C-alpha cells in the first residue's frame, strides 16, 4: 500500500481508495483519502 502525509492528523497514513493521476507537467501522482479523518491526501511520484 502507498503512504502519504495527512496534514490534519500530522502523520503518515495508508491511502484509502488510491487513484493514479497525472499532474499537468506529466509527473505521476497518487490521490486518495485519509482513513481516520477523511481528508484528501496526495502523494507525488509512483
URSUL-V202585 format. One line per field, one symbol per residue. phi: phi as a letter, one per 30 degrees, with the letter a starting at -180 (. if undefined). burial: # if it has 9 or more other C-alpha atoms within 8 Angstrom, else .. A space follows every 10 residues. Layout:
phi->???
burial->???
This chain:
phi->.ccbdcdddi adbddchdbd bcdedjddab babddcbidd bbbdjd
burial->..####.... ..###..#.. .#....#### #####....# ###...
